[in-house]
Amino acid sequence: MQNTIQPLLDAANEVILGKEHKIKLALCCLLARGHLLIEDIPGVGKTTLAHTFAKLLGLQYQRIQFTSDILPADIVGASIFDPKNLTFTFQPGPLFNQLVLADEINRATPKAQSALLEAMEEQTITVEGKTYQLPTPFFVIATQNPSHHIGTYPLPESQLDRFLMRLELGYPNPESERLLLLGQNRQQLIAALPLKLAPMQLLTMQQQVTQVYVSNPVLDYCQAIISYTRDSPDYTYGLSPRAGLALLNAAKAWAFLDYRDSVIPEDLQAVLAAVAGHRLSSSSNDSMAIVAPILAKVGIR
């Protein structure tokens, strides 16, 4: 396992400089079978991160550029009339790939955004009453610009809840930025990346993550975190049962990445901001600031 994970992380860190922790969180999200939302200003490497993982994992990759005039059919596909056979034939849209980058998702209207809901939750698409299965594995990595940018439509809570994690990449540190300025073009680096983990290996690892052990004290701590968000005046509403499952699954994946077969409280703490930050209503947009009261006030029993 270690011989597979660390080379993958090392290869990703050669492309995305100075973001080791964020890259590990992104891989954690994929191993937990979740979808990832990356929110940040343009130009900090959101698209590059998605493309890098697709190349390293050997996944069928498709980028969808969300715009204000994009329609649901442009995403999921549509039935096209065949004049020769006088029948309609379904033409799959770009969503029928293993890793889909929904670029600038909040520039699309809510109607177009909602086209992703069934796919992200059920891994299926229903068109004109017929259901189609999406490829396996299937991940959505969505990027969005900050809500104060011109021409954005904020994602509703139901859509945000479909994303296991939300990350902000931020600016690189000075040393990493200097290497970036003097280094090779990122697209050329991505094109040269070798396959580090085949899709079937990824599916095996995802299954192994589900088998990571969670003790009763760790479950108590997880439930204490969830209860605090529901009872505390710091938040308008707390974490849902689905969010609780997301937190636990992410903690299992984090333990797996640290080569452990059981979850410890620090695993929950490591993923809490990424899992809960976009699910809790707060005056702050900083995920770490949002979960800071939880980390400070909820003790480990």
TORKE-713871 format. One record per residue (C-alpha): x, y, z. Coordinates in Angstrom, 2 decimals. Example, Ala and Ser with C-alpha at 12.3 -4.5 7.8 and 13.67 -1.06 7.14 Angstrom:
2
12.30/-4.50/7.80
13.67/-1.06/7.14
***
This chain:
301
0.00/0.00/0.00
2.73/2.46/0.98
4.58/1.69/-2.24
1.53/2.90/-4.16
0.24/5.90/-2.20
3.43/7.84/-1.55
4.68/7.80/-5.17
1.26/9.09/-6.27
1.38/11.95/-3.76
4.99/12.74/-4.69
4.11/12.94/-8.39
1.16/15.25/-7.69
3.35/17.48/-5.50
5.78/17.92/-8.39
3.00/19.55/-10.41
1.11/21.41/-7.65
3.88/23.03/-5.65
3.65/23.79/-1.94
0.19/22.27/-1.41
1.06/18.88/0.10
-1.71/18.94/2.72
-4.41/19.99/0.23
-3.32/17.29/-2.23
-3.52/14.67/0.51
-7.01/15.89/1.40
-8.07/15.65/-2.25
-6.83/12.06/-2.48
-8.56/11.33/0.84
-11.80/12.59/-0.70
-11.46/10.28/-3.70
-10.64/7.27/-1.52
-13.75/7.99/0.56
-15.81/7.90/-2.68
-16.68/11.56/-2.36
-16.88/14.54/-4.68
-14.62/17.54/-4.26
-15.38/21.26/-4.45
-12.43/23.63/-4.83
-13.29/27.27/-4.16
-10.69/29.95/-4.88
-9.76/32.80/-7.14
-8.78/32.04/-10.76
-5.24/30.95/-11.48
-4.19/29.12/-8.32
-4.23/25.59/-9.77
-7.77/24.27/-9.32
-8.06/22.88/-12.85
-4.47/21.66/-12.79
-5.17/19.61/-9.66
-8.12/17.83/-11.28
-6.19/17.09/-14.48
-3.21/15.83/-12.46
-5.29/13.28/-10.55
-6.99/12.09/-13.74
-3.60/11.41/-15.34
-2.05/9.73/-12.30
-5.10/7.52/-11.76
-5.66/6.66/-15.42
-9.26/7.86/-15.37
-11.37/8.93/-18.33
-11.34/12.69/-17.93
-13.66/15.39/-19.21
-13.76/19.08/-18.42
-17.12/20.87/-18.58
-16.84/24.64/-18.72
-19.92/25.96/-16.93
-21.32/29.19/-18.33
-24.50/31.18/-17.80
-26.11/29.71/-20.94
-25.21/26.04/-20.44
-28.21/23.66/-20.43
-28.72/20.37/-18.57
-28.64/18.51/-21.90
-25.16/19.91/-22.52
-24.04/18.09/-19.38
-25.94/14.80/-19.25
-26.68/14.27/-22.94
-29.84/14.18/-25.00
-31.89/12.01/-27.33
-31.17/12.78/-30.98
-33.66/11.93/-33.71
-32.36/9.54/-36.38
-34.27/10.34/-39.60
-33.18/7.08/-41.25
-34.57/4.80/-38.56
-37.23/7.26/-37.38
-36.11/6.72/-33.78
-34.49/8.71/-31.01
-31.01/7.65/-29.90
-29.48/8.81/-26.64
-26.13/10.57/-27.04
-24.25/10.57/-23.72
-22.97/13.94/-22.54
-19.58/14.74/-21.00
-20.81/13.58/-17.60
-20.27/9.99/-18.78
-16.61/9.92/-17.75
-14.83/8.63/-14.66
-13.48/12.00/-13.53
-15.47/15.06/-14.49
-14.20/18.57/-13.88
-17.15/20.94/-13.48
-15.18/24.14/-14.02
-16.61/27.35/-12.53
-19.79/25.55/-11.57
-21.28/28.64/-9.92
-21.29/30.54/-13.21
-24.13/28.28/-14.41
-27.77/28.77/-13.51
-29.35/26.66/-10.74
-31.17/24.60/-13.39
-27.86/23.55/-14.96
-26.25/23.00/-11.56
-29.05/20.64/-10.56
-28.22/18.37/-13.51
-25.34/17.06/-11.41
-27.43/16.13/-8.35
-28.58/12.66/-9.39
-25.19/11.81/-10.88
-23.33/12.75/-7.72
-25.70/10.97/-5.37
-26.82/7.90/-7.32
-24.10/7.56/-10.00
-26.89/7.38/-12.57
-28.53/9.71/-15.08
-32.23/9.67/-15.95
-33.24/11.10/-19.33
-36.83/10.92/-20.61
-37.73/8.27/-18.04
-34.78/5.98/-18.79
-31.92/5.53/-16.33
-28.31/5.21/-17.46
-25.43/3.98/-15.31
-22.33/6.17/-15.09
-18.80/4.73/-15.24
-17.04/3.32/-12.20
-15.22/4.86/-10.44
-17.00/8.19/-10.82
-15.87/11.49/-9.34
-16.88/15.10/-9.77
-14.29/17.75/-9.00
-15.98/21.13/-9.21
-14.33/24.52/-9.06
-16.02/27.76/-8.19
-14.99/31.37/-7.92
-15.69/33.26/-4.68
-19.33/34.35/-4.45
-18.49/38.06/-4.64
-17.09/37.64/-8.17
-19.20/38.97/-11.04
-21.61/36.54/-12.72
-21.83/33.84/-10.07
-24.84/31.90/-8.79
-24.24/30.57/-5.25
-24.66/26.82/-4.92
-27.73/25.90/-2.83
-27.25/23.92/0.36
-28.59/20.73/-1.26
-25.89/20.93/-3.92
-23.11/21.82/-1.47
-24.04/18.81/0.66
-23.27/16.48/-2.27
-19.60/17.45/-2.03
-17.74/15.44/0.57
-15.08/18.14/0.89
-14.47/21.76/0.03
-10.91/23.03/-0.28
-9.26/26.39/-0.85
-5.81/26.16/-2.46
-4.64/29.70/-1.81
-1.46/31.36/-3.03
1.80/29.36/-3.03
4.53/30.23/-0.57
7.45/32.29/-1.97
9.76/29.30/-2.39
7.17/27.26/-4.28
6.17/30.23/-6.42
9.78/30.81/-7.43
10.09/27.18/-8.51
6.83/27.58/-10.42
8.07/30.70/-12.22
11.37/29.08/-13.19
10.01/25.60/-13.86
8.47/23.72/-16.74
5.00/24.45/-18.10
2.40/22.68/-15.94
0.52/21.23/-18.91
3.71/19.68/-20.23
4.39/18.19/-16.80
0.89/16.71/-16.66
1.23/15.23/-20.13
4.42/13.46/-19.04
2.99/12.06/-15.80
3.07/8.24/-15.60
0.17/6.12/-14.42
0.58/5.61/-10.67
-2.65/3.85/-9.75
-4.94/1.97/-12.12
-8.73/2.43/-11.76
-9.17/-1.14/-10.49
-6.52/-0.53/-7.82
-8.38/2.60/-6.81
-11.60/0.63/-6.42
-9.74/-1.91/-4.26
-8.39/0.85/-2.04
-11.84/2.37/-1.70
-13.11/-0.99/-0.47
-10.20/-1.22/1.99
-11.08/2.21/3.36
-14.56/0.98/4.31
-12.92/-1.74/6.43
-10.90/0.69/8.58
-11.93/0.12/12.19
-13.71/2.76/14.27
-13.77/2.23/18.04
-16.62/3.27/20.32
-14.64/6.17/21.90
-13.93/7.58/18.43
-17.61/7.20/17.52
-18.48/9.04/20.75
-16.17/11.88/19.73
-17.68/12.00/16.24
-21.19/12.17/17.68
-20.12/14.85/20.15
-18.89/16.99/17.23
-22.17/16.51/15.37
-24.25/17.30/18.48
-22.26/20.45/19.20
-22.98/21.87/15.74
-26.71/21.29/16.28
-26.88/22.79/19.77
-24.36/25.63/19.54
-25.46/29.22/18.80
-22.34/29.50/16.62
-24.27/27.88/13.75
-27.69/28.44/12.22
-28.11/24.72/11.68
-25.93/21.73/12.43
-24.49/18.79/10.57
-27.00/16.36/9.08
-26.76/12.56/9.40
-25.33/12.49/5.86
-22.67/14.99/6.93
-21.85/12.78/9.92
-21.32/9.81/7.61
-19.16/11.98/5.37
-17.01/13.01/8.32
-16.52/9.42/9.44
-15.76/8.14/5.93
-13.24/10.91/5.37
-11.56/10.10/8.70
-11.29/6.44/7.64
-9.64/7.47/4.38
-7.23/9.79/6.25
-6.24/6.92/8.55
-5.75/4.72/5.50
-3.42/7.32/3.95
-1.41/7.27/7.18
-1.11/3.48/6.87
-3.32/2.69/9.85
-6.21/0.22/10.07
-8.15/2.16/12.72
-9.37/5.73/13.15
-8.03/7.98/15.91
-9.56/11.30/17.03
-6.84/13.24/15.19
-8.16/11.81/11.90
-11.54/13.45/12.53
-9.81/16.70/13.40
-7.65/16.58/10.25
-10.62/16.38/7.88
-13.19/18.37/9.86
-12.65/21.75/8.20
-12.79/20.30/4.68
-15.89/18.20/5.42
-17.89/20.56/7.65
-16.81/24.04/6.55
-19.24/24.28/3.63
-22.07/22.58/5.51
-22.24/24.94/8.48
-23.82/28.37/8.24
-21.44/30.97/9.62
-20.45/34.59/9.16
-17.00/33.44/8.05
-16.04/31.88/4.72
-12.83/30.41/6.16
-13.33/26.69/6.83
-10.78/26.61/9.64
-12.43/29.59/11.34
-15.84/27.94/10.99
-14.80/24.74/12.77
-12.47/26.40/15.30
-15.17/26.51/18.06
-15.73/22.78/17.60
-12.06/21.90/17.95
-11.76/24.19/20.97
-14.87/23.14/22.89
-15.54/19.48/22.02
-13.25/17.30/24.08
-12.05/13.77/23.40
-13.64/11.41/25.89
***
